[in-house]
Amino acid sequence: MKLLIIDSDPLTLKSFADMLAHVEGLTIIGLVGNVVEALDICKQVESEGMLMTICTNNINGIKLIRAYYPKIKILLLVNFAICENTAEYVCRLGADGYVEKADDVARILGQLKQIWSKSG
């Protein structure tokens, strides 16, 4: 999977890049701070998946990405479970799944594999 990582915090970007750098079958095609930068990269390199925060620079990133790339797989990064039904909430937002930023690499990879295996 060609993965683009989007987060406004440079340390978070570096942490996830380091964590996922050596995962077989996963290529990180970019680390960007906002959705506009992500769209610019997607014009140049086809991304198959995104690991992203919901909102960067007051833009609902999921809606904007879906407007241009409706079939791309989106795994949402959250600081903590938003509510009791976080999975349902994230789905309503348009993401394919979510992980908490504090999750370990096994959970993140498991979620990436799960959304990647879904057709559509």
N, C-alpha and C positions, 0 to 999 in steps of 0.2 A: 504494500500500500504506500502510495506517495502521500505524505502527511504534511500539512501546514499547521504551525502552532501560532495561535494568536492570543496575546495577553499584553496589557499595558505595562506590566512590571518586568523589566529586563532580567531580574534575578529569577523570576518564575520561568521565563523563557529559557534561560540557561539551564536551570534545574531539569526541566522536562527534556530539553535537547540532550543533556548529559545522560539522563535516565534511559532514554529511548535510542541513543546513538548506535548501539551494537545489537539491536534486535533484528534477527533475520527476517527478511521479507518486508521490512519497514524502511522507507527512505524519507528523511526529513528534507523537504524541499524549501523550507523557509521558516524564519522566526520573525514575526512582525508584531508591532504594537497596536495595530488597529485594523479594522475591516477594510478601509480604503486601500491600505497597503496590501492586504490579502488579495483583494480583487485585482490589483496591479500584477501581482505574482501569478495569479491564475490565468491571466491573459497570456503569459509567457510560458508557463509550465502547467501541465494538467495536474491538478490535485485531485486525489481520490477521497481524501478525508481531511477533516479539520478537527483539531483539539483547540477549543476556544472558550473564552469567557463570554458571557451573554452580552455585555455592553462595554464598548470601549469608545471613549470620546462622545458619550451621549447618543450613540447610534445603536439601535437594536441590531446587532450583528447577524443574528440568525435570519431575520426577515430579509435583510439586504443580501446576504449570501444566497438564500433560497430564490430571490428574484432573478439572479443571474445563473445560478447553478442548482437547480431544483433536486438533482439526484445525488449530489455530493453527500457523503456521510459526515455527520457532525456529532462529535462527542463534546458535551458541554463541561467546562471546568467550573466548579462551584467551590466557594470557601468552606461551606458546610451544608449539610442537608437543609434545604430551604423550608421544608414543611414535612408533615407526616407522609404525604403522598408526593414526594419530590419527583419520582419517576413519571408519574402522571402529569405533573406540572411541566416538566421539561419537555415531554412529548407534545403538550399543547403549544409550547413555544416554538416547536418545529425541529427540535434536536432529536437525534436518534438514541441518545443515552446521555448519561452523565457520570462523572467521577468527582470526588472531592480532591482538592489540591493536596491534601495530606495523605491520600491513599498511596499504598505501596505500588511498586512497578507491576507486580503480579495482577493486582486488581485492575490497573489501568490497561494492561495488555489484554486481560480477559474481556474487558468492555470493548476495546478496539476490535478484537476478534469477533465478538458477538455482533456488533453493528455491521462489521464488514461482511459477515456471512449472510446477513439479511439481503434478499433480492430487492431490486428497485432502486 
